[in-house]
């Protein structure tokens, strides 16, 4: 067993599956990039694999991205913005969970002009409620 195999078994974020679920009258895609810590390459690889699902035309346009306990750097921000802005999919609302003030600022800048409402909420239940609400503003 190689070092990377050992790392992957120990990272909760890599074993946690991203998925689509109906909630409060709407369907939400839950992108779990949390608990991957400083392993940016693994977070980007997971995002790349998951994006095949969430960018499908028949998929939901509501997405929650959980980044709690994952180091968010410029490389990961670029990967996220690329998947949200250049996937050919039109999202209507995107919420990030588990971000600090500096990451919020960087994500806002990277996603500016994306054409979707954007919010940062560190309570996952409140994030889900906002996604399916009529509230439709961005930062």
N, C-alpha and C positions, 0 to 999 in steps of 0.2 A: 504494500500500500504506500503510495507516494505522499509527499508532504501536502500537495494540493487536495488529495482525497481526504486526508485527516482534517484539513481546514474546512472543507465543505461539510463534513459530518458534524462539525462543531458549530456551524453557523446556523442559528435558528431561522434566519431570513431565507436561506437557500432551501430549507425543507418546507417552509410555509408556501403553500400554493396561492397564486393569484387567481381570482375567479370573478364571475359575474353573478349577481344575486338580485332578486326582486326585493325592494324595500320601500315601504310607504307609498305604494302606487307607481313606483318607477324602477328601472333597472340600473344598477350601478356596477361598474368594473372596479374591483379592489386590487390595486397593484401593490403587492407586498415586497418592498425593497428594504424593509426594516430588519435590524439585527444582522447586518452584513459587515458592520464596523468599518475598518479601513481597507477592505478588499474591493476597491472601486472596479477593478476588471471583472470580478464576479457579479457585482451589482449590475454593471452594464450588460454583461452576458445574459443575466436573468431578464432584464428589461427587453433586450433584443428578442429573446425567445417568447416572452409574454406578449410583445407587441403584435405578433402574428395573430393573436386572438383579439386583442382590444381594438385593432384598426380595421377589422372586417366591416364592410358596409352595413351588414345586418346587426352589428353590435351596438351597444348603448353609447350614447354621447356624453354620459356622466361618468367621471372617473375620479377615484380617490387614490392618491399615491402616498403610501406610508413610508416615511424615511427615518423613523425613530431608530436611534442607535446605529445609524449608518453615517459614516463620514461623507459629507456632501462637498465635493470639490468641483472645480471648473469642468473637469472631464465628465463627471456624472451629470452636471447641469446641462452641458452641451448635448449629451445623449438623450436626456429627458426632453429638452426643447426640440430636438430633431424629431423624436417620435411623436410629439404632440403637434408640431407645426408642419412637418413635411411627410406625414404618413398617407396623405390623401383622404384622411378621415376628418370630418368636421365635428369637433367636440363642442358642447354647449356650456358645460360647467366642469371645472377642475378644482379639486381641493387637495391641499397638501397637509399631511399630518406629521408632526414630529420634527418641525424645523425651528431653528433659532432666528433671531432678527437679521443677522448678516446673510444667512442662506435665503431668507424670504426676499430680501432686497435683490440678491443676485438672480433668483428665479423670476421675480417680477420683471426685471430688466430683460432677461433672456426670452420671456414669453410675451413681452409687450406687443400689442397688435395682433395677438393670436385669434381674436374674434370670439373668444369664450370668456365667460365669467370666471374669475380666479379668486380663490380665498385660501387663507391659511388658518387652520383650526387645530389645536392640539388635543382636542377631545374627539375620539373617533365617532362616538354616537352623535355628537353635535354636527360633525362633518357630514355624516350620512343624512341627517335631517336637512341640512342646508342644501345638499345636492338635489333632493326631491321637492324642496320648497319652491314657492313662486318668487322668492327673493332672487334677484338677478343682477347683482352689481359686481364690479371687479375693482381691484386696487390699481 
